Amino acid sequence: MKVVVVGAGIVGAAIARELAMAGVSVVVLDRSASAGGTSAAGEGNLLVSDKGPGAELSLALRSLTLWRSLLPEVADTFPSIEYETKGGLVVATTDAGAAALRAFADLQRTAGVSAAEVDGLDYEPDLNSAHTAAIFYPQDAQVQPAIATEALLAVARRHGASVRQGVEVLGPLRGGDRLTGVATSGGDVSGDHVVVAAGPWSGEVARRLGVELPVRPRRGTILVTTRMRQRIRHKVYDADYVGAVGSDDAALQTSSVVESTAAGTVLIGSSRERRGFDERIEARVLSAVAAKALVLFPFLAGVAVMRAYGGFRPFVPDHLPVIGPDPRLPGLWHATGHEGAGIVLSTATGELLGDLLLGRAPRVPAEAFAVDRPTLRPHLEPSPDQ
């Protein structure tokens, strides 16, 4: 069997690793460099704290197990992917926010998430002392996403996969009604199956192959401070973050996400805005993100910001990834739409797609992620402006 994976970000890398280790012949294509898109523009979150009970949380919990298990596997080539089990601290700053946070944590516990109400100052001494509630999530972790992507690709290569960079998919190769490969800027690439794992660009790739897939870019921006002694020990974010993740609003939304890095900087997010592939970094967004961070950590007012960067999350209208075969075009598969959770969900996505493609019993129920699920079906036709 030969499989063509379109996209060398972390989801495509996880799929390539899974299939190559199962003996499948894999070629990964990317129009740019590996880990050069969304995977390089994130914070490397491995979170369960922001997910309520349901299919996505089940996928995330499975992924956490897989992330831990693959660390020895990648260590020969990549001694560190900066995997940190730092835990997450979710903070409310109003009475209403505290009530909502406690109720959400109660629901999560029923689905296997560890969540304990704590005194936030015991975990983060520099936290705003006026916060109204704090929940600690010990399962939350982090990796360096670009390094992790390259580590997964290295494992795939060791098992025979090839990675071709600077190759753009232009259209389909067909044998009757079946997709048999892709036409690219570097020539035709044939395969028994084609997996679209191109993150926020998956909608355009799918369209070139002949189907509509409602994946759209959702812009995010992150501030990076200068180096300093470590004063933030965990991933800390405000309770508004969960609502922003689940919102359908295209307008700018901000919530505070703050954490230290191994290099001594502090990453400050986050913003969400649907404005196409507009790459501009705007002062209005930076100001809004910074203002929210100061509510959690007032001391940051005296810390210099040395740069800002942004990226695009793959947004899907019903807020669930699309993982599995496309019934409209035999031979076509999708693994996309993870929005801001692609890093944590990548390993279980690779496993689930491998299970489905190779006829193995899925470790996570697949129906919720199907292309033609009821909540996504109305969006599978082209919109009037396309």
C-alpha positions as a printed Julia matrix, in Angstrom:
386×3 Matrix{Float64}:
   0.0    0.0     0.0
   1.17   3.51   -0.82
  -0.25   6.59    0.92
   0.33  10.22   -0.01
   0.1   12.61    2.95
  -0.42  16.26    2.0
   1.01  18.43    4.76
   4.23  18.11    6.78
   2.96  19.78    9.92
   2.53  17.89   13.15
  -0.7   16.11   12.12
   0.78  14.97    8.82
   3.95  13.92   10.62
   2.0   11.85   13.16
   0.09  10.12   10.36
   3.28   9.41    8.42
   4.88   7.91   11.51
   1.85   5.74   12.29
   1.51   4.38    8.76
   5.22   3.9     8.11
   5.6    1.95   11.34
   2.77  -0.31   10.12
   4.7   -1.07    6.93
   2.88   1.31    4.59
   4.84   3.1     1.88
   4.4    6.81    2.7
   5.31   9.99    0.88
   4.71  13.33    2.6
   4.29  16.44    0.47
   4.43  20.06    1.58
   4.45  23.18   -0.54
   6.76  24.82    2.0
   9.06  23.38    4.65
   8.16  20.75    7.21
   6.76  22.33   10.38
   6.71  25.6     8.46
   3.06  26.58    8.9
   0.67  26.32   11.85
   2.89  23.87   13.72
   5.66  26.44   13.96
   3.34  29.24   15.1
   1.8   27.66   18.19
   2.73  27.24   21.82
   2.93  23.45   21.85
  -0.07  22.95   24.09
  -0.98  19.45   25.24
  -4.19  20.44   27.01
  -7.2   18.65   28.4
  -8.17  21.55   30.68
  -9.97  23.42   27.88
 -12.1   20.5    26.66
 -15.49  19.41   27.93
 -16.71  15.8    27.91
 -17.11  14.41   24.42
 -15.25  13.12   21.4
 -12.47  15.73   21.36
 -11.64  15.18   25.02
 -11.5   11.41   24.46
  -9.09  11.98   21.59
  -6.99  14.32   23.75
  -6.75  11.87   26.65
  -5.65   9.13   24.25
  -3.11  11.52   22.75
  -1.56  12.31   26.14
  -0.92   8.59   26.61
   0.65   8.35   23.16
   2.85  11.41   23.68
   4.31   9.87   26.82
   4.89   6.51   25.12
   6.76   7.9    22.11
   9.36   9.89   24.07
  11.87   6.98   24.16
  11.2    6.35   20.47
  12.32   9.81   19.36
  15.14  10.21   21.89
  17.85   8.73   19.65
  17.4   11.46   17.06
  15.92  14.23   19.18
  17.14  14.02   22.79
  14.56  16.66   23.76
  11.28  17.79   22.25
  10.96  20.01   25.35
   8.21  17.83   26.76
   7.14  19.38   30.08
   4.47  18.06   32.42
   4.06  21.49   33.95
   0.28  21.3    34.46
  -2.25  23.99   33.74
  -3.79  26.55   36.05
  -7.1   28.05   34.96
  -8.02  31.24   36.78
 -11.26  33.19   37.19
 -11.2   36.87   38.02
 -14.92  37.46   38.66
 -17.54  35.74   40.8
 -19.53  34.72   37.73
 -16.39  33.35   36.12
 -15.58  31.37   39.25
 -19.0   29.7    39.27
 -18.7   28.78   35.6
 -15.17  27.46   36.04
 -16.15  25.23   38.96
 -19.14  23.85   37.05
 -16.97  23.11   34.0
 -14.39  21.31   36.13
 -17.13  19.18   37.7
 -18.19  18.04   34.23
 -14.62  17.28   33.18
 -14.02  15.07   36.2
 -16.83  12.78   35.05
 -14.86  12.18   31.83
 -11.51  11.31   33.42
  -9.88  14.72   33.75
  -7.99  15.51   36.95
  -9.06  18.94   38.18
  -8.48  20.28   41.69
  -9.51  23.65   43.09
  -6.47  25.29   44.65
  -5.23  28.56   46.06
  -3.72  30.08   42.92
  -1.02  31.87   44.9
   0.34  28.54   46.13
   1.01  27.58   42.49
   1.83  31.03   41.08
   3.02  33.5    43.75
   2.98  36.39   41.27
  -0.64  35.78   40.25
  -3.12  38.6    40.8
  -4.2   38.1    44.4
  -7.7   39.31   43.56
  -8.53  36.22   41.48
 -11.76  34.49   42.54
 -11.01  30.83   41.74
  -8.22  28.62   40.37
  -8.38  25.04   39.1
  -5.19  23.02   38.64
  -5.0   20.43   35.84
  -1.94  18.17   36.37
  -2.43  16.34   33.04
  -1.71  19.45   30.96
   1.71  19.39   29.32
   3.7   21.01   26.56
   6.17  20.26   23.75
   8.16  22.45   21.4
   5.93  21.99   18.33
   8.46  22.44   15.51
  10.94  20.07   17.15
   8.17  17.56   17.9
   7.06  17.65   14.26
  10.57  16.97   13.02
  10.95  14.17   15.56
   7.82  12.42   14.29
   8.98  12.83   10.7
  12.37  11.38   11.63
  10.69   8.25   12.99
   8.62   8.0     9.8
  11.77   8.29    7.67
  13.49   5.55    9.7
  10.61   3.3     8.7
  10.88   4.15    5.02
   8.76   7.27    4.55
   9.95  10.04    2.26
   9.31  13.76    2.75
   9.23  16.12   -0.24
   9.31  19.83    0.56
   8.53  22.69   -1.8
   5.97  20.59   -3.66
   2.49  22.05   -4.16
  -0.61  19.97   -4.9
  -2.28  21.25   -8.07
  -5.02  18.73   -8.75
  -6.18  15.1    -8.64
  -5.09  11.96  -10.4
  -8.05   9.7   -11.02
  -8.7    6.16  -12.04
 -12.39   6.12  -12.89
 -14.26   7.46   -9.86
 -11.32   6.88   -7.52
  -8.54   9.24   -6.45
  -5.23   7.6    -7.36
  -2.78  10.34   -6.47
  -2.08  14.02   -6.93
  -0.66  16.24   -9.64
   1.96  18.52   -8.12
   4.4   21.25   -9.05
   7.06  18.53   -8.89
   5.24  16.0   -11.04
   2.56  13.39  -10.52
   2.59  11.4    -7.27
   0.48   8.25   -7.29
  -0.93   6.44   -4.28
  -3.63   4.05   -3.16
  -4.87   6.72   -0.74
  -4.36  10.46   -0.33
  -4.61  12.08    3.12
  -5.17  15.84    3.3
  -3.51  17.08    6.49
  -2.74  20.64    5.43
  -4.12  22.45    8.48
  -5.91  25.71    7.6
  -5.01  25.19    3.93
  -6.88  21.87    3.82
 -10.02  23.48    2.43
  -8.11  24.77   -0.6
  -6.31  21.45   -1.13
  -9.6   19.54   -0.92
 -11.16  21.94   -3.43
  -8.31  21.32   -5.86
  -8.96  17.6    -5.52
 -12.67  18.09   -6.28
 -14.55  18.26   -2.97
 -15.66  20.99   -0.59
 -14.33  20.9     2.97
 -15.3   23.77    5.33
 -11.88  24.38    6.87
 -11.07  28.07    7.2
  -8.12  29.95    8.76
  -8.54  31.47   12.2
  -5.78  33.94   13.0
  -3.88  34.03   16.29
  -1.1   36.23   17.65
   1.44  35.64   20.43
   3.75  38.05   22.27
   7.23  36.97   23.39
   9.0   38.74   26.25
  12.71  39.16   26.76
  14.42  36.54   28.93
  13.92  36.73   32.66
  14.17  34.55   35.72
  11.32  32.11   35.87
   8.33  33.64   37.63
   5.57  31.66   35.9
   5.71  27.95   36.63
   2.7   26.52   34.83
   0.55  27.22   31.81
  -1.84  29.83   33.19
  -4.93  31.05   31.42
  -8.14  32.8    32.29
 -11.51  31.11   32.31
 -12.62  33.08   29.23
 -10.27  30.99   27.08
 -12.66  28.02   26.86
 -15.45  30.25   25.6
 -13.2   31.85   22.98
 -12.14  28.42   21.68
 -15.75  27.33   21.22
 -17.02  30.59   19.75
 -18.24  30.95   16.16
 -17.69  34.7    16.17
 -15.42  35.87   13.34
 -14.52  39.11   15.12
 -11.46  39.54   17.33
 -11.61  37.68   20.64
  -8.87  37.65   23.24
  -8.24  35.71   26.4
  -5.15  35.44   28.52
  -2.75  32.5    28.17
   0.65  32.96   29.81
   3.58  30.58   30.24
   7.35  30.44   30.5
   9.58  28.65   28.02
  12.74  26.64   28.54
  14.67  29.53   26.97
  13.55  31.93   29.73
  11.05  33.95   27.72
   7.33  34.24   28.45
   4.74  33.53   25.78
   1.57  35.64   26.01
  -1.6   34.87   24.06
  -4.14  34.47   22.82
  -6.26  35.96   20.09
  -8.77  34.5    17.65
 -10.05  36.18   14.54
 -11.35  34.96   11.18
  -9.97  37.27    8.51
  -8.72  34.89    5.83
  -4.98  34.5     5.37
  -4.21  38.09    6.36
  -0.77  37.85    7.99
  -0.53  41.37    9.36
   0.38  41.75   13.03
  -1.67  44.68   14.3
  -1.22  46.93   17.31
  -4.9   46.64   18.24
  -4.5   42.88   18.66
  -1.23  43.11   20.57
  -2.71  45.7    22.93
  -5.77  43.58   23.65
  -3.68  40.45   24.32
  -1.28  42.37   26.59
  -4.11  43.97   28.57
  -5.67  40.58   29.32
  -2.32  39.18   30.49
  -1.87  42.01   32.98
  -5.12  41.02   34.68
  -3.52  37.68   35.58
   0.06  38.83   36.17
   0.36  42.56   36.94
   4.17  42.34   37.16
   4.31  41.85   33.38
   3.67  45.59   32.98
   7.38  46.11   33.59
   8.61  43.36   31.26
   9.8   44.14   27.72
   8.29  42.4    24.71
  10.94  41.54   22.12
   8.75  40.21   19.32
   5.33  38.98   18.25
   4.34  36.3    15.79
   1.14  34.88   14.41
  -0.34  31.9    12.66
  -3.55  30.34   11.4
  -5.6   27.67   13.1
  -7.76  25.31   10.99
 -11.32  26.27   11.97
 -14.31  23.99   11.33
 -17.89  25.2    11.97
 -18.79  22.49   14.49
 -15.43  22.7    16.32
 -14.42  19.08   15.81
 -11.57  17.7    13.71
 -12.32  15.89   10.46
 -10.62  12.49   10.51
 -11.4    9.69    8.1
 -12.36   8.77    4.53
 -14.33  11.08    2.26
 -17.36   9.13    0.98
 -17.68  11.51   -1.97
 -14.32  10.52   -3.47
 -12.92   7.04   -2.79
  -9.23   7.18   -2.02
  -9.44  10.59   -0.33
  -8.96  10.95    3.43
  -8.93  13.97    5.74
  -7.1   14.76    8.97
  -7.64  18.42    9.68
  -9.79  20.99   11.48
  -8.11  20.67   14.88
  -8.16  24.46   15.4
  -5.79  25.26   18.28
  -5.55  21.67   19.53
  -3.55  20.14   16.7
  -0.43  19.56   18.77
  -2.12  17.55   21.49
  -4.5   15.73   19.13
  -1.89  14.85   16.51
  -0.73  11.53   17.93
  -4.22  10.12   18.45
  -5.27  11.51   15.06
  -2.45   9.56   13.43
  -3.46   6.44   15.29
  -7.16   6.82   14.48
  -6.56   7.43   10.8
  -4.21   4.44   10.73
  -6.83   2.29   12.45
  -9.46   3.24    9.88
  -7.24   2.96    6.84
  -5.7   -0.37    7.87
  -8.94  -1.94    9.09
  -7.94  -2.08   12.75
 -10.4   -1.6    15.58
 -10.24   2.12   16.5
  -9.01   2.92   20.0
 -11.2    6.06   19.97
 -14.76   6.12   18.49
 -14.48   7.52   14.97
 -18.06   8.53   14.15
 -17.87  12.01   15.69
 -14.99  12.93   13.36
 -16.51  11.63   10.11
 -16.61  13.95    7.1
 -20.35  13.42    6.62
 -21.4   13.74   10.26
 -24.75  15.5    10.72
 -23.24  18.69   12.2
 -20.88  19.14    9.24
 -23.06  17.91    6.38
 -24.75  21.29    5.76
 -21.31  22.83    5.16
 -20.08  20.38    2.53
 -21.38  22.39   -0.42
 -19.56  25.42   -1.83
 -20.63  28.76   -0.33
 -22.1   31.37   -2.74
 -18.94  33.52   -2.67
 -16.69  30.73   -3.9
